Amino acid sequence: MSEGFATLSFERQVAAPVETAWAAWTAPAARAVWASPAPSVTVEFVEADTRVGGREVSLCKVEGQPDTRCEAGWLVLHPLVRSVNSELISSDGVTQSAALVTASFSGAGEQSRVAVTVQLASLAEDMEAGYREGFVAGLENLAGVAERTMVLQRVIKAPRDIVWGAWFNPETLPQWWGPDGFSCRTERIDLRQGGEWVFDMIGPDGTVYPNHHQYGEVRDGERIGYALLWGENGPKHADAWVSFEDEDGETKVTLGMVFSSSAEFQQARGFGAIELGMQTLGKLARIVGAP
């Protein structure tokens, strides 16, 4: 360390495709799962806008200590390749450090690599040791989250406002949600941040699958973050998000799910969750009149 400045480097292999590692790094719903560096630390996301020029604000809470505030600004987002963000750490209104964080991604098949460089300026106190500890733990957590994350994408030949309107609409959502041959029976539905959808999915053979979606984040026309529970107020089996992006007059829909455990992820994949999820996105396309 020289005059409060340091350059730190970290690297982690991830047993997941680079598309999944990128999603785990950038999607707010996934970041909220892996961000805590230790079980004693609770991370609360106050704001999350993952786009160039967007800001992310989080609070690290440890019992008996002042909250640590992290304010990040996204400077570069080159999907599947590189992200760059600024980062200010403060406590009790005093700035502790400023940093520039560059993350690079590479990989092939089911393996990927995440390399992170942090250019750190410690201000109120020496932050190097804390940064080293935090990023080692964070990348370890990231790898674990990526290995139980499922990401599905489909480009739908319809404008973004039309696709969003079919998804975040209490009349249309139950009409298309679920794989081919499945139907939904709604108990109650309240589509807003802090709202919920309690419903049964009914399979082609009549099997009933109780579901409860709890909406924690809604960015109108852009992104929804929600928890998936097994039945009303039941155990959580995944943290999920869906994003909507313009693509030459069409809409790229990305549906991501971080399963609560590796066992649940493997069970879902073995059950055909990827294929069934793509069928669900196909039904979304059909309801907006897209082929």
N, C-alpha and C positions, 0 to 999 in steps of 0.2 A: 504494500500500500504506500503511495506517495502523495502527500498533500491532499489526502482525502479522495483520491481517484483510484479506480481499479477496473480492469477488464476481466470478466469472469466468463468461463466457457463450460457448458454442460452438454451432455449427449446421452440419448436413451434409445435403445432399440425397442420397437413396439411390435407385438405379434398381431398386427391388424393391417389392412390395406392403408395406403397413404391417404386415401379419401376419408377413411374413418378417423385416422389420427388428426387430420386437419379439422374435421368436424368437432372432435373432442376438444381441440385447442381453441376454436373460435366460437362455437355455439354457446350462448349464455347458460342454457339449461345444463349442458355438460360441464362447463367451467365451474358452475355452482357445486357440482358433485365432487370434483377433484381438487378444488382450490385450497382447502384447509390443509396446512402442512403437518398438523398433528391432531390427535383425537381431542386434546384439551382446547383446541381453537375452533371457534364457530365463525364461519364467514357468511356475512349477510350482504347480498347484492342490492344496492340502492338504485342503481341505474346501469343499464347495459344496452349499448347501441353499437353493434359490431359492424361498422362500415367505415370507410376512410373518412376522417373528420369526426367520427363518433366518439363518445366518451363512455367509460365504464368506471363506476364508483362502487367500492366495496368496503365493508368494515370488518376487521378481524377482532373478534371478541374473546378475551380470556378472563375468566372469573377473577375479580379482585384487582384488575388492572384497567387503565384507560383504554378505550378503543383505539385501534390503529386504522387510519383511513388510507386507502389506496385509490388514487385517481389516475386512470390510464387513458391515453388518447391514441386512437388507431391512426397511424400514419401511412402504412402500406399494407394492403391485403391482396397478395397475388396467389389466388387459390391453388392449393396443393404444392406450392413452392416456397413462399416466404411471407411472413408478417413482421411488421415493425411497429412498436408502440412506445410512447413515452410513459413514464411512471413516476408519480410523486407520492412519497410516503410521509404521513404526518401523524402526530399524536398531541392531543390537547392544544390543537391549533398551531403547533410548531412543526415546520417541515424538517423531517429527519434525513431525507435523501431524494435525489433525482436520478433517473436512469433512462437509458435507451435500451430496449429489449428487442433483439432480432432473433426470430425463430425460422429455421430452414427445414424443409421437409423433402424426403426422397424415399424411394422404395419401389418394390416390385412384388406383385402377387400379394400374399398374405403377410408380408413383412415390410416394415417401414422404419425410418430413422428420423428422429427429431434432434436437431442441434440448436442450442440456444447460446447467444452471446449477450452479455449484460455489460454495458458501459456505465459504471456506477460512480456517482459523486455523493459522498457522505457529507452531510451538512452539520446537523446538530450533534451527531455522535457517529462513531465508526460502525457502519452497517454491513461491512463485508462479510463477517462471519454469519450474520443473520441471513443475508442473501444466499450464501452458499448452502446453508442448512435448508432454507425454504425452497430453493429451486431443485435441490436433489430430491427432497420429499415430494415436491409438486410434480416433477417428471415421473417419479415412481407411481404416484397416484394417477397421473394422466395415462400411463401405460395400462394400468389396471382398468381404468374406465374405458379406454379405446377397445380393449379386448372383450368388453361386454356391451359394445355399442353397435347398433344396427342402423344403417343409413340407406334410405330408399329415395330415388329421384325419378321424376318423370317430367318431360316438357309437354305441356298441354297447349293445344292450338286454340287459345282464347286469351283475351286481355286479362291482365292481373286483377282488375277490379271485378270482373265477372267470376273468376275462379275463387277469389277471396269471398265474394258474396254467396257462392254456393257452399263454401266451407263454414263460414261464421254466420250462419243463419239458422235459427231454431226450426224453421219449416223445412229447409232442404237437407241439412246435415243428416237427420235420421233416415232420409230417403235413400242415401247412397253409401253410408258408412258400413264398412265390413266387406269381406270377400264375396265373390260370386256365390249366389244361393243363400246368403245370410240376410236377415232382416233385423231391424231394431224396434224394441218396444220401450218407449220413454216413460220413466216415472216422473221426472222433472228436468227442465233444461233452462239454464240461465247463462247465456253466452256473454261474458264480460270478465274483465280482470277481477279475480276474487269469486267468480261464479263457478258453476258446476254443471255436469250432465250425469244424471243417474239413469241407467238404462240396462236392459237385457239385450244381448245379441243372441239371436236364435238361429241355430244351424239348420242346414237342409234336412237333417234327420230329426229336427225338433229339440235337440239339446239346447238348454238355456245356459248362457254364459253371463253372469252378472258383472256389470262394469260401473265404474265411477270415475269420471274425469274431473279433476280440480284445476282450474285455470289460474296460474300464478302470474302470467305475463301476457299482455296483449298489446302489440304494436300494430295499429290499424293498417291493414293492407300489406303488412310486411312479415310479421312473425307472431306465433302463438307458442307459449310454453305451458305445459300442463303435466300433472302427475296422473298416472294410471293406477287405479286401485282395483283389487279383486272384490267387486261388490261394494255396496254403500258403506263407506268408512272402513273398508277392509284393508288388508295389508297392501302396501305399495309394491307393484312389480316392475315399474319403470318410471323414469323421468323422461318426458318426451318434448319434442318441439317440431313445428312445421314452419318453413319459411317460403316466401313467395317472391320471385325475382323476375323482372322484365327481361325478355330475351327476344328481341326483334319482333315485338308485337305479340309474342306468345308468353307463356308463364312457366318458369322452372319451379316446380314444387319439390322441396326437400323435406322428407319426413325422417326424423331421427329419434332413436329410443336408447337410453342408457338403462339396461336392465339392472335390477337390484342386486343380482349375484351372477356369477359366471354360470352357475347351474341353471338359473332361469333363462339365461341367454342361450345356452346349449339346448335346453329343452324346447325353447321357442324355435330355434333354427331347425332342430330335428323335426318339429311339427310342421315345418314348411312356412314359417312366418314371413320369409322374404317373398316367396311366391304369392302368399295370401295378401301381403301388404301391397304388392304391385297390382293385384286384382282390385284392391280397394281404390288405389289411385286411378285405375282404369275406369271404375264406376264414377269417380269424380269427373273424369274427362267426358264421359258419356252424358252426364246430367247437364253439362254446359254446352252440349252439342258438338263436342270435338271428337274426331275419329280416334 
